[in-house]
Structures are given as C-alpha cells and as structure tokens.
Amino acid sequence: MEQPGFFTLDDVLRDRGSRYAVSGGPAAGRAEARALVAQLCREKRFAKATHNSWALLSRAEGPIKADDGEAGAGSVILRMLEREDLYDMAVIVTRWFGGTHLGGDRFAHVASCTRAWLDALRARR
C-alpha cells in the first residue's frame, strides 16, 4: 500500500475454507476510509474477496462502519476501536468465503483479526 501507516496482516486465520486478512491505517473520515478500501482492492486478491468489512471512529464524523455483505462485521470492528479509544484509524477485515457458512463464529473471527491488527499497531508504535 502506498498510504503511510497503512499495513496488512495476511492469512490471519482460516476456518472451514474461509480465509481472513486484516488491514488498516490513518483515515479522518468516511471518504478517506473508502479510499483506503479502494486502494486495497487495487490488489486483485482483495478485489476478489467476498467481504471487505471496515469501521472507523472518526473525530470529525463520529462512528462509521460498512459491513460489505458480512452483516454485523462493521459493528464488531467499531466496538473494538471504541474500547481502544482509537480515533482516525480505519480497520478493514477481509474474508474470502470458503463455501461453508460459519454462523456466529464469523463474529469471533472478525474480532480476532481486529485484535491482531491492534496488537501489531501497538508493536509498531
């Protein structure tokens, strides 16, 4: 990614054929967060992903989330950002669907990916 401070953790977890990655970086509002998702999707594998769910706790615009078809995923990410009191950082959880529905486990996977990204962010600071 070209955006300073943006990074991706690939292959964070796998379950029943689904694969997950998590990315994130600085974004002040909805437009910047969408630009990060668009930039991420310039990579063919992310463009072909089933879901690129994201959230942002913006100082200027408040809480913002997008499920991208993974109902509730944006809310999970947003709650974690709120707990961390982390403003102006968008987190994007990517899922490549493996053919088996995961039910409620998908929420735990979104949380695990977000936690991994937050831990990596702390390690970088």
MOPAC internal coordinates of N, CA, C and O (Angstrom, degrees):
PM7 1SCF
backbone

  N    0.0000 0     0.00 0     0.00 0    0    0    0
  C    1.4497 1     0.00 0     0.00 0    1    0    0
  C    1.5243 1   109.47 1     0.00 0    2    1    0
  O    1.2310 1   121.06 1   -33.65 1    3    2    1
  N    1.2849 1   115.57 1   146.35 1    3    2    1
  C    1.4565 1   121.42 1  -178.49 1    5    3    2
  C    1.5244 1   112.44 1   -85.23 1    6    5    3
  O    1.2310 1   119.96 1   154.50 1    7    6    5
  N    1.3316 1   117.67 1   -25.50 1    7    6    5
  C    1.4556 1   122.70 1  -176.32 1    9    7    6
  C    1.5319 1   110.94 1   -66.38 1   10    9    7
  O    1.2310 1   119.63 1   -56.91 1   11   10    9
  N    1.3589 1   118.32 1   123.09 1   11   10    9
  C    1.4631 1   119.86 1   176.59 1   13   11   10
  C    1.5252 1   110.56 1   -60.40 1   14   13   11
  O    1.2310 1   120.87 1   -43.84 1   15   14   13
  N    1.3187 1   115.94 1   136.16 1   15   14   13
  C    1.4505 1   121.05 1   178.97 1   17   15   14
  C    1.5169 1   114.56 1    86.18 1   18   17   15
  O    1.2310 1   120.14 1   172.47 1   19   18   17
  N    1.3437 1   117.33 1    -7.53 1   19   18   17
  C    1.4613 1   121.56 1   179.28 1   21   19   18
  C    1.5218 1   108.61 1   -86.86 1   22   21   19
  O    1.2310 1   120.65 1   -45.89 1   23   22   21
  N    1.3359 1   116.36 1   134.11 1   23   22   21
  C    1.4634 1   118.73 1   175.51 1   25   23   22
  C    1.5263 1   110.09 1  -148.32 1   26   25   23
  O    1.2310 1   121.77 1   -20.34 1   27   26   25
  N    1.3277 1   114.21 1   159.66 1   27   26   25
  C    1.4611 1   122.66 1  -178.15 1   29   27   26
  C    1.5152 1   109.62 1  -125.54 1   30   29   27
  O    1.2310 1   121.13 1   -40.24 1   31   30   29
  N    1.3252 1   115.44 1   139.76 1   31   30   29
  C    1.4648 1   122.22 1   169.45 1   33   31   30
  C    1.5218 1   106.46 1  -108.44 1   34   33   31
  O    1.2310 1   120.39 1   -65.82 1   35   34   33
  N    1.3085 1   116.85 1   114.18 1   35   34   33
  C    1.4643 1   122.19 1  -177.37 1   37   35   34
  C    1.5230 1   110.93 1   -85.86 1   38   37   35
  O    1.2310 1   121.65 1   -27.00 1   39   38   37
  N    1.3166 1   114.46 1   153.00 1   39   38   37
  C    1.4669 1   122.02 1   171.85 1   41   39   38
  C    1.5286 1   111.85 1    47.31 1   42   41   39
  O    1.2310 1   120.75 1  -129.23 1   43   42   41
  N    1.3323 1   116.16 1    50.77 1   43   42   41
  C    1.4636 1   121.54 1  -178.02 1   45   43   42
  C    1.5196 1   110.71 1   -65.52 1   46   45   43
  O    1.2310 1   120.65 1   138.45 1   47   46   45
  N    1.3312 1   116.37 1   -41.55 1   47   46   45
  C    1.4596 1   119.23 1   175.77 1   49   47   46
  C    1.5143 1   110.71 1  -158.36 1   50   49   47
  O    1.2310 1   122.08 1   -18.27 1   51   50   49
  N    1.3287 1   113.63 1   161.73 1   51   50   49
  C    1.4585 1   121.82 1   178.56 1   53   51   50
  C    1.5314 1   107.93 1  -134.59 1   54   53   51
  O    1.2310 1   121.08 1   -37.48 1   55   54   53
  N    1.3272 1   115.55 1   142.52 1   55   54   53
  C    1.4563 1   119.90 1   177.24 1   57   55   54
  C    1.5253 1   108.46 1  -153.70 1   58   57   55
  O    1.2310 1   120.72 1   -57.51 1   59   58   57
  N    1.3238 1   116.23 1   122.49 1   59   58   57
  C    1.4644 1   122.64 1   176.31 1   61   59   58
  C    1.5266 1   112.70 1    48.51 1   62   61   59
  O    1.2310 1   121.31 1  -139.12 1   63   62   61
  N    1.3093 1   115.11 1    40.88 1   63   62   61
  C    1.4583 1   121.28 1   176.45 1   65   63   62
  C    1.5146 1   115.19 1    92.85 1   66   65   63
  O    1.2310 1   120.04 1   159.02 1   67   66   65
  N    1.3342 1   117.53 1   -20.98 1   67   66   65
  C    1.4666 1   120.00 1   176.92 1   69   67   66
  C    1.5193 1   109.62 1   -77.65 1   70   69   67
  O    1.2310 1   121.44 1   -36.54 1   71   70   69
  N    1.3254 1   114.85 1   143.46 1   71   70   69
  C    1.4646 1   121.33 1   177.78 1   73   71   70
  C    1.5229 1   108.31 1  -120.86 1   74   73   71
  O    1.2310 1   120.88 1   -32.78 1   75   74   73
  N    1.3296 1   115.93 1   147.22 1   75   74   73
  C    1.4623 1   121.50 1  -178.93 1   77   75   74
  C    1.5205 1   111.26 1  -128.42 1   78   77   75
  O    1.2310 1   121.62 1   -35.16 1   79   78   77
  N    1.3294 1   114.51 1   144.84 1   79   78   77
  C    1.4612 1   122.95 1   170.21 1   81   79   78
  C    1.5201 1   106.20 1  -135.97 1   82   81   79
  O    1.2310 1   120.61 1   -16.54 1   83   82   81
  N    1.3186 1   116.44 1   163.46 1   83   82   81
  C    1.4669 1   120.38 1   177.84 1   85   83   82
  C    1.5235 1   108.58 1  -140.12 1   86   85   83
  O    1.2310 1   121.37 1   -39.97 1   87   86   85
  N    1.3162 1   114.98 1   140.03 1   87   86   85
  C    1.4607 1   122.17 1  -179.13 1   89   87   86
  C    1.5137 1   108.34 1  -135.48 1   90   89   87
  O    1.2310 1   120.78 1   -14.79 1   91   90   89
  N    1.3036 1   116.10 1   165.21 1   91   90   89
  C    1.4594 1   118.56 1   174.88 1   93   91   90
  C    1.5034 1   111.51 1   178.52 1   94   93   91
  O    1.2310 1   122.21 1   -13.20 1   95   94   93
  N    1.3251 1   113.37 1   166.80 1   95   94   93
  C    1.4500 1   119.96 1   178.90 1   97   95   94
  C    1.5148 1   111.05 1   177.45 1   98   97   95
  O    1.2310 1   121.01 1     0.56 1   99   98   97
  N    1.3164 1   115.67 1  -179.44 1   99   98   97
  C    1.4666 1   121.09 1  -176.01 1  101   99   98
  C    1.5267 1   112.66 1   -62.81 1  102  101   99
  O    1.2310 1   121.65 1   -44.83 1  103  102  101
  N    1.3316 1   114.45 1   135.17 1  103  102  101
  C    1.4696 1   121.73 1   175.15 1  105  103  102
  C    1.5261 1   106.91 1  -156.59 1  106  105  103
  O    1.2310 1   120.43 1   -50.08 1  107  106  105
  N    1.3155 1   116.78 1   129.92 1  107  106  105
  C    1.4644 1   120.59 1  -177.41 1  109  107  106
  C    1.5267 1   112.58 1   -88.72 1  110  109  107
  O    1.2310 1   120.10 1   160.05 1  111  110  109
  N    1.3344 1   117.41 1   -19.95 1  111  110  109
  C    1.4557 1   119.81 1  -177.87 1  113  111  110
  C    1.5076 1   111.76 1  -162.77 1  114  113  111
  O    1.2310 1   121.17 1     4.60 1  115  114  113
  N    1.3380 1   115.37 1  -175.40 1  115  114  113
  C    1.4637 1   122.18 1  -176.62 1  117  115  114
  C    1.5273 1   112.17 1   -55.60 1  118  117  115
  O    1.2310 1   119.97 1   135.30 1  119  118  117
  N    1.3193 1   117.66 1   -44.70 1  119  118  117
  C    1.4699 1   120.33 1  -177.22 1  121  119  118
  C    1.5243 1   110.95 1   -62.70 1  122  121  119
  O    1.2310 1   119.98 1   137.77 1  123  122  121
  N    1.3192 1   117.64 1   -42.23 1  123  122  121
  C    1.4704 1   120.19 1   179.68 1  125  123  122
  C    1.5280 1   111.04 1   -69.05 1  126  125  123
  O    1.2310 1   120.13 1   142.49 1  127  126  125
  N    1.3323 1   117.35 1   -37.51 1  127  126  125
  C    1.4674 1   120.14 1   177.72 1  129  127  126
  C    1.5236 1   110.42 1   -64.45 1  130  129  127
  O    1.2310 1   120.49 1   136.07 1  131  130  129
  N    1.3219 1   116.67 1   -43.93 1  131  130  129
  C    1.4655 1   119.99 1   177.48 1  133  131  130
  C    1.5201 1   111.11 1   -62.86 1  134  133  131
  O    1.2310 1   120.43 1   144.14 1  135  134  133
  N    1.3192 1   116.79 1   -35.86 1  135  134  133
  C    1.4661 1   120.43 1   177.70 1  137  135  134
  C    1.5301 1   110.46 1   -64.80 1  138  137  135
  O    1.2310 1   120.08 1   143.19 1  139  138  137
  N    1.3412 1   117.46 1   -36.81 1  139  138  137
  C    1.4652 1   120.38 1   176.75 1  141  139  138
  C    1.5241 1   110.57 1   -64.74 1  142  141  139
  O    1.2310 1   120.64 1   137.16 1  143  142  141
  N    1.3345 1   116.39 1   -42.84 1  143  142  141
  C    1.4650 1   119.74 1   178.35 1  145  143  142
  C    1.5287 1   109.81 1   -63.12 1  146  145  143
  O    1.2310 1   120.44 1   136.45 1  147  146  145
  N    1.3202 1   116.76 1   -43.55 1  147  146  145
  C    1.4690 1   120.48 1   178.68 1  149  147  146
  C    1.5240 1   111.06 1   -61.76 1  150  149  147
  O    1.2310 1   120.63 1   139.05 1  151  150  149
  N    1.3202 1   116.41 1   -40.95 1  151  150  149
  C    1.4625 1   120.65 1   178.94 1  153  151  150
  C    1.5319 1   109.92 1   -65.13 1  154  153  151
  O    1.2310 1   120.49 1   138.00 1  155  154  153
  N    1.3325 1   116.66 1   -42.00 1  155  154  153
  C    1.4580 1   121.30 1   177.97 1  157  155  154
  C    1.5336 1   109.90 1   -60.56 1  158  157  155
  O    1.2310 1   120.77 1   137.71 1  159  158  157
  N    1.3208 1   116.12 1   -42.29 1  159  158  157
  C    1.4660 1   121.06 1  -176.56 1  161  159  158
  C    1.5258 1   113.33 1   -74.40 1  162  161  159
  O    1.2310 1   120.03 1   177.19 1  163  162  161
  N    1.3154 1   117.54 1    -2.81 1  163  162  161
  C    1.4747 1   119.45 1   171.48 1  165  163  162
  C    1.5178 1   110.11 1   -68.39 1  166  165  163
  O    1.2310 1   120.88 1   157.33 1  167  166  165
  N    1.3452 1   115.91 1   -22.67 1  167  166  165
  C    1.4590 1   120.02 1   172.69 1  169  167  166
  C    1.5231 1   106.58 1   -81.10 1  170  169  167
  O    1.2310 1   120.63 1   -55.05 1  171  170  169
  N    1.3113 1   116.40 1   124.95 1  171  170  169
  C    1.4569 1   122.61 1  -172.79 1  173  171  170
  C    1.5326 1   112.82 1   -52.11 1  174  173  171
  O    1.2310 1   120.30 1   138.15 1  175  174  173
  N    1.3255 1   117.04 1   -41.85 1  175  174  173
  C    1.4661 1   119.45 1  -176.31 1  177  175  174
  C    1.5198 1   111.80 1   -64.34 1  178  177  175
  O    1.2310 1   119.68 1   144.96 1  179  178  177
  N    1.3337 1   118.22 1   -35.04 1  179  178  177
  C    1.4631 1   120.55 1   178.09 1  181  179  178
  C    1.5280 1   110.70 1   -76.44 1  182  181  179
  O    1.2310 1   120.51 1   145.71 1  183  182  181
  N    1.3143 1   116.63 1   -34.29 1  183  182  181
  C    1.4635 1   120.13 1   176.69 1  185  183  182
  C    1.5269 1   110.66 1   -64.47 1  186  185  183
  O    1.2310 1   120.24 1   147.88 1  187  186  185
  N    1.3253 1   117.15 1   -32.12 1  187  186  185
  C    1.4586 1   121.66 1  -179.14 1  189  187  186
  C    1.5279 1   112.67 1   -88.07 1  190  189  187
  O    1.2310 1   119.69 1   177.07 1  191  190  189
  N    1.3233 1   118.21 1    -2.93 1  191  190  189
  C    1.4632 1   121.07 1   179.56 1  193  191  190
  C    1.5213 1   110.09 1   -63.31 1  194  193  191
  O    1.2310 1   120.89 1   -27.37 1  195  194  193
  N    1.3128 1   115.90 1   152.63 1  195  194  193
  C    1.4586 1   121.32 1   179.16 1  197  195  194
  C    1.5253 1   110.70 1   -70.48 1  198  197  195
  O    1.2310 1   120.53 1   139.54 1  199  198  197
  N    1.3281 1   116.60 1   -40.46 1  199  198  197
  C    1.4659 1   121.54 1  -177.68 1  201  199  198
  C    1.5220 1   110.37 1  -140.80 1  202  201  199
  O    1.2310 1   121.07 1   -42.12 1  203  202  201
  N    1.3302 1   115.56 1   137.88 1  203  202  201
  C    1.4639 1   123.33 1   168.09 1  205  203  202
  C    1.5334 1   106.05 1  -126.10 1  206  205  203
  O    1.2310 1   120.96 1  -100.67 1  207  206  205
  N    1.3204 1   115.77 1    79.33 1  207  206  205
  C    1.4627 1   121.98 1  -178.47 1  209  207  206
  C    1.5237 1   108.94 1   -82.13 1  210  209  207
  O    1.2310 1   120.62 1   -35.58 1  211  210  209
  N    1.3392 1   116.42 1   144.42 1  211  210  209
  C    1.4595 1   118.20 1  -177.11 1  213  211  210
  C    1.5182 1   111.45 1  -149.90 1  214  213  211
  O    1.2310 1   121.76 1   -15.73 1  215  214  213
  N    1.3294 1   114.24 1   164.27 1  215  214  213
  C    1.4621 1   120.95 1   174.99 1  217  215  214
  C    1.5153 1   108.93 1  -151.92 1  218  217  215
  O    1.2310 1   122.14 1   -19.71 1  219  218  217
  N    1.3313 1   113.51 1   160.29 1  219  218  217
  C    1.4630 1   122.01 1  -178.12 1  221  219  218
  C    1.5148 1   107.98 1  -152.09 1  222  221  219
  O    1.2310 1   120.34 1   -44.93 1  223  222  221
  N    1.3114 1   116.96 1   135.07 1  223  222  221
  C    1.4554 1   122.82 1   172.04 1  225  223  222
  C    1.5281 1   105.67 1  -104.98 1  226  225  223
  O    1.2310 1   121.51 1   -83.88 1  227  226  225
  N    1.3307 1   114.71 1    96.12 1  227  226  225
  C    1.4678 1   121.26 1  -173.08 1  229  227  226
  C    1.5241 1   110.78 1   -92.88 1  230  229  227
  O    1.2310 1   120.66 1   -47.57 1  231  230  229
  N    1.3243 1   116.35 1   132.43 1  231  230  229
  C    1.4681 1   119.89 1   175.17 1  233  231  230
  C    1.5274 1   110.77 1   -64.06 1  234  233  231
  O    1.2310 1   120.39 1   144.08 1  235  234  233
  N    1.3141 1   116.85 1   -35.92 1  235  234  233
  C    1.4629 1   121.72 1  -176.06 1  237  235  234
  C    1.5301 1   113.04 1   -81.99 1  238  237  235
  O    1.2310 1   120.18 1   143.21 1  239  238  237
  N    1.3409 1   117.26 1   -36.79 1  239  238  237
  C    1.4599 1   120.55 1  -171.67 1  241  239  238
  C    1.5237 1   114.26 1  -116.29 1  242  241  239
  O    1.2310 1   119.94 1   173.71 1  243  242  241
  N    1.3216 1   117.73 1    -6.29 1  243  242  241
  C    1.4611 1   120.31 1  -178.41 1  245  243  242
  C    1.5134 1   112.21 1    85.50 1  246  245  243
  O    1.2310 1   120.63 1    18.60 1  247  246  245
  N    1.3359 1   116.40 1  -161.40 1  247  246  245
  C    1.4669 1   120.02 1  -178.04 1  249  247  246
  C    1.5333 1   111.36 1   -75.26 1  250  249  247
  O    1.2310 1   121.11 1   -44.76 1  251  250  249
  N    1.3298 1   115.48 1   135.24 1  251  250  249
  C    1.4640 1   122.49 1  -178.81 1  253  251  250
  C    1.5261 1   107.42 1  -135.96 1  254  253  251
  O    1.2310 1   120.79 1   -42.66 1  255  254  253
  N    1.3381 1   116.10 1   137.34 1  255  254  253
  C    1.4670 1   119.31 1   178.43 1  257  255  254
  C    1.5142 1   110.17 1  -146.06 1  258  257  255
  O    1.2310 1   121.05 1   -24.80 1  259  258  257
  N    1.3173 1   115.60 1   155.20 1  259  258  257
  C    1.4639 1   122.61 1   176.04 1  261  259  258
  C    1.5214 1   108.27 1  -144.54 1  262  261  259
  O    1.2310 1   120.74 1   -59.43 1  263  262  261
  N    1.3279 1   116.20 1   120.57 1  263  262  261
  C    1.4673 1   121.10 1  -176.47 1  265  263  262
  C    1.5286 1   113.47 1   -80.63 1  266  265  263
  O    1.2310 1   119.57 1   154.42 1  267  266  265
  N    1.3169 1   118.42 1   -25.58 1  267  266  265
  C    1.4669 1   123.13 1  -177.12 1  269  267  266
  C    1.5247 1   111.38 1    50.32 1  270  269  267
  O    1.2310 1   120.74 1  -134.96 1  271  270  269
  N    1.3412 1   116.18 1    45.04 1  271  270  269
  C    1.4554 1   120.45 1   176.12 1  273  271  270
  C    1.5168 1   114.94 1    87.22 1  274  273  271
  O    1.2310 1   119.54 1   170.46 1  275  274  273
  N    1.3061 1   118.49 1    -9.54 1  275  274  273
  C    1.4683 1   123.18 1   178.42 1  277  275  274
  C    1.5276 1   106.72 1  -101.47 1  278  277  275
  O    1.2310 1   120.81 1  -100.28 1  279  278  277
  N    1.3443 1   116.06 1    79.72 1  279  278  277
  C    1.4696 1   122.52 1  -171.28 1  281  279  278
  C    1.5289 1   112.31 1   -49.03 1  282  281  279
  O    1.2310 1   121.15 1   -56.57 1  283  282  281
  N    1.3254 1   115.40 1   123.43 1  283  282  281
  C    1.4541 1   121.93 1   177.12 1  285  283  282
  C    1.5131 1   115.48 1    91.70 1  286  285  283
  O    1.2310 1   119.75 1   167.69 1  287  286  285
  N    1.3189 1   118.08 1   -12.31 1  287  286  285
  C    1.4691 1   120.84 1  -176.32 1  289  287  286
  C    1.5256 1   111.66 1   -64.24 1  290  289  287
  O    1.2310 1   120.37 1   137.06 1  291  290  289
  N    1.3320 1   116.91 1   -42.94 1  291  290  289
  C    1.4603 1   120.28 1   179.66 1  293  291  290
  C    1.5220 1   111.83 1   -60.84 1  294  293  291
  O    1.2310 1   120.45 1   143.11 1  295  294  293
  N    1.3290 1   116.74 1   -36.89 1  295  294  293
  C    1.4680 1   120.92 1   178.94 1  297  295  294
  C    1.5254 1   111.61 1   -65.59 1  298  297  295
  O    1.2310 1   120.52 1   141.17 1  299  298  297
  N    1.3279 1   116.61 1   -38.83 1  299  298  297
  C    1.4727 1   120.94 1   178.05 1  301  299  298
  C    1.5280 1   109.73 1   -61.74 1  302  301  299
  O    1.2310 1   120.50 1   132.65 1  303  302  301
  N    1.3213 1   116.65 1   -47.35 1  303  302  301
  C    1.4697 1   121.28 1   179.89 1  305  303  302
  C    1.5237 1   109.54 1   -62.52 1  306  305  303
  O    1.2310 1   120.30 1   134.17 1  307  306  305
  N    1.3170 1   117.04 1   -45.83 1  307  306  305
  C    1.4613 1   121.66 1  -178.00 1  309  307  306
  C    1.5277 1   111.69 1   -61.16 1  310  309  307
  O    1.2310 1   119.73 1   135.91 1  311  310  309
  N    1.3270 1   118.12 1   -44.09 1  311  310  309
  C    1.4645 1   120.86 1   178.48 1  313  311  310
  C    1.5262 1   111.12 1   -59.03 1  314  313  311
  O    1.2310 1   120.59 1   140.76 1  315  314  313
  N    1.3196 1   116.49 1   -39.24 1  315  314  313
  C    1.4646 1   119.96 1  -179.68 1  317  315  314
  C    1.5236 1   110.92 1   -68.69 1  318  317  315
  O    1.2310 1   120.04 1   141.17 1  319  318  317
  N    1.3319 1   117.54 1   -38.83 1  319  318  317
  C    1.4672 1   120.99 1   176.60 1  321  319  318
  C    1.5258 1   110.18 1   -64.38 1  322  321  319
  O    1.2310 1   120.54 1   140.34 1  323  322  321
  N    1.3383 1   116.58 1   -39.66 1  323  322  321
  C    1.4601 1   120.47 1   178.60 1  325  323  322
  C    1.5226 1   110.94 1   -64.73 1  326  325  323
  O    1.2310 1   119.91 1   137.27 1  327  326  325
  N    1.3302 1   117.78 1   -42.73 1  327  326  325
  C    1.4710 1   121.11 1   177.90 1  329  327  326
  C    1.5201 1   111.80 1   -60.60 1  330  329  327
  O    1.2310 1   120.96 1   143.95 1  331  330  329
  N    1.3237 1   115.76 1   -36.05 1  331  330  329
  C    1.4648 1   121.18 1   179.80 1  333  331  330
  C    1.5299 1   111.67 1   -82.31 1  334  333  331
  O    1.2310 1   120.55 1   169.85 1  335  334  333
  N    1.3344 1   116.56 1   -10.15 1  335  334  333
  C    1.4633 1   122.25 1  -175.35 1  337  335  334
  C    1.5307 1   109.69 1    55.69 1  338  337  335
  O    1.2310 1   121.27 1  -137.47 1  339  338  337
  N    1.3346 1   115.18 1    42.53 1  339  338  337
  C    1.4618 1   122.16 1  -176.36 1  341  339  338
  C    1.5248 1   109.81 1  -100.31 1  342  341  339
  O    1.2310 1   121.11 1   -73.53 1  343  342  341
  N    1.3008 1   115.48 1   106.47 1  343  342  341
  C    1.4596 1   121.83 1  -178.13 1  345  343  342
  C    1.5168 1   111.20 1   -98.48 1  346  345  343
  O    1.2310 1   121.41 1   -29.00 1  347  346  345
  N    1.3173 1   114.90 1   151.00 1  347  346  345
  C    1.4639 1   123.93 1   171.54 1  349  347  346
  C    1.5209 1   113.60 1    60.37 1  350  349  347
  O    1.2310 1   121.24 1  -144.74 1  351  350  349
  N    1.3395 1   115.24 1    35.26 1  351  350  349
  C    1.4625 1   122.68 1   172.34 1  353  351  350
  C    1.5218 1   107.41 1  -132.79 1  354  353  351
  O    1.2310 1   120.47 1   -61.06 1  355  354  353
  N    1.3092 1   116.70 1   118.94 1  355  354  353
  C    1.4650 1   121.05 1   176.71 1  357  355  354
  C    1.5224 1   109.12 1   -88.73 1  358  357  355
  O    1.2310 1   120.72 1   -42.25 1  359  358  357
  N    1.3247 1   116.22 1   137.75 1  359  358  357
  C    1.4636 1   122.46 1   176.09 1  361  359  358
  C    1.5226 1   107.69 1  -120.10 1  362  361  359
  O    1.2310 1   120.89 1   -50.20 1  363  362  361
  N    1.3234 1   115.90 1   129.80 1  363  362  361
  C    1.4617 1   123.33 1  -176.63 1  365  363  362
  C    1.5282 1   108.23 1  -119.70 1  366  365  363
  O    1.2310 1   120.30 1   -59.88 1  367  366  365
  N    1.3183 1   117.04 1   120.12 1  367  366  365
  C    1.4639 1   121.50 1   176.18 1  369  367  366
  C    1.5224 1   107.34 1  -104.07 1  370  369  367
  O    1.2310 1   121.14 1   -57.28 1  371  370  369
  N    1.3136 1   115.42 1   122.72 1  371  370  369
  C    1.4642 1   122.48 1  -177.72 1  373  371  370
  C    1.5219 1   109.44 1  -104.93 1  374  373  371
  O    1.2310 1   121.30 1   -44.95 1  375  374  373
  N    1.3354 1   115.12 1   135.05 1  375  374  373
  C    1.4709 1   120.46 1   176.33 1  377  375  374
  C    1.5175 1   109.38 1  -128.98 1  378  377  375
  O    1.2310 1   121.98 1   -48.02 1  379  378  377
  N    1.3230 1   113.82 1   131.98 1  379  378  377
  C    1.4513 1   121.52 1   169.75 1  381  379  378
  C    1.5267 1   105.75 1  -104.14 1  382  381  379
  O    1.2310 1   120.17 1   -68.19 1  383  382  381
  N    1.3230 1   117.28 1   111.81 1  383  382  381
  C    1.4628 1   122.70 1  -175.58 1  385  383  382
  C    1.5181 1   110.02 1   -65.77 1  386  385  383
  O    1.2310 1   121.03 1   -46.81 1  387  386  385
  N    1.3303 1   115.64 1   133.19 1  387  386  385
  C    1.4588 1   120.65 1  -176.36 1  389  387  386
  C    1.5081 1   115.38 1  -100.71 1  390  389  387
  O    1.2310 1   119.99 1  -173.50 1  391  390  389
  N    1.3355 1   117.62 1     6.50 1  391  390  389
  C    1.4544 1   119.64 1   176.65 1  393  391  390
  C    1.5169 1   115.09 1   103.27 1  394  393  391
  O    1.2310 1   119.96 1   165.41 1  395  394  393
  N    1.3324 1   117.69 1   -14.59 1  395  394  393
  C    1.4607 1   121.54 1   179.18 1  397  395  394
  C    1.5184 1   108.60 1  -117.43 1  398  397  395
  O    1.2310 1   120.55 1   -51.48 1  399  398  397
  N    1.3208 1   116.56 1   128.52 1  399  398  397
  C    1.4674 1   120.15 1   177.78 1  401  399  398
  C    1.5249 1   109.60 1   -68.77 1  402  401  399
  O    1.2310 1   120.64 1   -43.49 1  403  402  401
  N    1.3169 1   116.37 1   136.51 1  403  402  401
  C    1.4624 1   121.92 1  -175.31 1  405  403  402
  C    1.5214 1   113.43 1   -98.02 1  406  405  403
  O    1.2310 1   120.24 1   172.10 1  407  406  405
  N    1.3267 1   117.14 1    -7.90 1  407  406  405
  C    1.4588 1   120.13 1  -179.48 1  409  407  406
  C    1.5243 1   110.62 1    58.78 1  410  409  407
  O    1.2310 1   120.72 1    39.39 1  411  410  409
  N    1.3082 1   116.23 1  -140.61 1  411  410  409
  C    1.4626 1   121.92 1  -178.17 1  413  411  410
  C    1.5151 1   114.09 1   -66.37 1  414  413  411
  O    1.2310 1   120.00 1   162.63 1  415  414  413
  N    1.3380 1   117.61 1   -17.37 1  415  414  413
  C    1.4701 1   119.76 1   179.15 1  417  415  414
  C    1.5250 1   111.38 1   -61.29 1  418  417  415
  O    1.2310 1   120.54 1   154.53 1  419  418  417
  N    1.3249 1   116.57 1   -25.47 1  419  418  417
  C    1.4673 1   118.71 1  -178.18 1  421  419  418
  C    1.5269 1   110.88 1   -62.86 1  422  421  419
  O    1.2310 1   119.82 1   148.43 1  423  422  421
  N    1.3426 1   117.95 1   -31.57 1  423  422  421
  C    1.4647 1   120.26 1   178.41 1  425  423  422
  C    1.5250 1   110.88 1   -67.87 1  426  425  423
  O    1.2310 1   120.76 1   139.40 1  427  426  425
  N    1.3247 1   116.15 1   -40.60 1  427  426  425
  C    1.4721 1   120.11 1   176.71 1  429  427  426
  C    1.5235 1   110.02 1   -63.63 1  430  429  427
  O    1.2310 1   120.07 1   143.46 1  431  430  429
  N    1.3265 1   117.47 1   -36.54 1  431  430  429
  C    1.4605 1   120.89 1   179.96 1  433  431  430
  C    1.5301 1   111.04 1   -69.26 1  434  433  431
  O    1.2310 1   120.27 1   139.28 1  435  434  433
  N    1.3276 1   117.09 1   -40.72 1  435  434  433
  C    1.4682 1   120.53 1   176.35 1  437  435  434
  C    1.5294 1   109.40 1   -61.52 1  438  437  435
  O    1.2310 1   120.50 1   137.20 1  439  438  437
  N    1.3275 1   116.65 1   -42.80 1  439  438  437
  C    1.4693 1   120.81 1   178.48 1  441  439  438
  C    1.5242 1   110.94 1   -64.08 1  442  441  439
  O    1.2310 1   119.95 1   137.53 1  443  442  441
  N    1.3228 1   117.70 1   -42.47 1  443  442  441
  C    1.4744 1   121.02 1   179.43 1  445  443  442
  C    1.5266 1   111.24 1   -62.57 1  446  445  443
  O    1.2310 1   120.62 1   138.27 1  447  446  445
  N    1.3167 1   116.43 1   -41.73 1  447  446  445
  C    1.4669 1   120.35 1   178.87 1  449  447  446
  C    1.5242 1   110.51 1   -64.95 1  450  449  447
  O    1.2310 1   120.72 1   134.78 1  451  450  449
  N    1.3221 1   116.22 1   -45.22 1  451  450  449
  C    1.4647 1   119.98 1   179.69 1  453  451  450
  C    1.5204 1   110.57 1   -62.30 1  454  453  451
  O    1.2310 1   120.36 1   137.65 1  455  454  453
  N    1.3281 1   116.92 1   -42.35 1  455  454  453
  C    1.4699 1   121.26 1   178.27 1  457  455  454
  C    1.5339 1   110.32 1   -60.83 1  458  457  455
  O    1.2310 1   120.42 1   137.52 1  459  458  457
  N    1.3263 1   116.80 1   -42.48 1  459  458  457
  C    1.4712 1   120.67 1   179.52 1  461  459  458
  C    1.5263 1   110.07 1   -61.23 1  462  461  459
  O    1.2310 1   120.29 1   138.42 1  463  462  461
  N    1.3434 1   117.06 1   -41.58 1  463  462  461
  C    1.4589 1   120.21 1  -179.89 1  465  463  462
  C    1.5285 1   110.63 1   -67.35 1  466  465  463
  O    1.2310 1   120.18 1   136.92 1  467  466  465
  N    1.3210 1   117.25 1   -43.08 1  467  466  465
  C    1.4726 1   121.09 1   179.26 1  469  467  466
  C    1.5352 1   110.45 1   -62.53 1  470  469  467
  O    1.2310 1   120.38 1   139.61 1  471  470  469
  N    1.3228 1   116.87 1   -40.39 1  471  470  469
  C    1.4822 1   120.65 1   177.33 1  473  471  470
  C    1.5230 1   110.22 1   -63.52 1  474  473  471
  O    1.2310 1   120.28 1   137.21 1  475  474  473
  N    1.3227 1   117.08 1   -42.79 1  475  474  473
  C    1.4751 1   120.81 1   179.07 1  477  475  474
  C    1.5167 1   110.46 1   -65.32 1  478  477  475
  O    1.2310 1   120.19 1   142.03 1  479  478  477
  N    1.3289 1   117.25 1   -37.97 1  479  478  477
  C    1.4635 1   120.41 1   177.65 1  481  479  478
  C    1.5108 1   110.61 1   -62.40 1  482  481  479
  O    1.2310 1   120.20 1   134.92 1  483  482  481
  N    1.3332 1   117.23 1   -45.08 1  483  482  481
  C    1.4767 1   120.77 1   177.72 1  485  483  482
  C    1.5216 1   111.47 1   -59.88 1  486  485  483
  O    1.2310 1   120.34 1   140.14 1  487  486  485
  N    1.3305 1   116.95 1   -39.86 1  487  486  485
  C    1.4617 1   121.47 1  -179.54 1  489  487  486
  C    1.5227 1   111.67 1   -66.71 1  490  489  487
  O    1.2310 1   120.22 1   152.09 1  491  490  489
  N    1.3282 1   117.18 1   -27.91 1  491  490  489
  C    1.4759 1   121.71 1  -179.89 1  493  491  490
  C    1.5081 1   112.52 1   -79.87 1  494  493  491
  O    1.2310 1   120.09 1   159.39 1  495  494  493
  N    1.3141 1   117.44 1   -20.61 1  495  494  493
  C    1.4706 1   120.51 1  -175.33 1  497  495  494
  C    1.4952 1   112.51 1   -85.26 1  498  497  495
  O    1.2310 1   120.10 1   180.00 1  499  498  497

